[in-house]
Amino acid sequence: MTDVMHAAHMDGEFFPNDWIYGKAEAAIDHIARLNELADLEDEDHNFADGAADVYNGDLAAWLASHLAFGGYVDEATEELGARDGVYLTIQQGQYMFLREMFSRIVAALDTLAEDMNELA
């Protein structure tokens, strides 16, 4: 699971971060609760939509916790358009981050499963 957590931290782009650990744990719980694993790669939206922070203070703290998070807000604004208000715009950036993190966790879990199958 070390590789999975490394993937959640964008393969080393981020140093250990409590917020990322918490959201990675939520992503893994989300995956564990799914009935059908075939559509796992399509679950990034469902996870990110439910996991994005809703309180303005939490969103501001997230944005301030790492300079790279601003890039996710910029990317979201370019891809999805501007939202009404700064906090909804930040939330949109966090949503983009969470989708990418979820996809990286899925890829790391796939690799882990393949490695375990080779050992069996």
GIZI-V706482 format. One record per run of one state. SS is the DSSP state (a for helix, b for strand, c for the rest). FROM is the first residue (numbers start at 1). TO is the last residue. If there is no record, write none. Layout:
BEGIN
SS/FROM/TO + SS/FROM/TO
END
This chain:
BEGIN
c/1/1 + a/2/8 + c/9/17 + a/18/33 + c/34/36 + a/37/51 + c/52/55 + a/56/65 + c/66/68 + a/69/80 + c/81/85 + a/86/119 + c/120/120
END
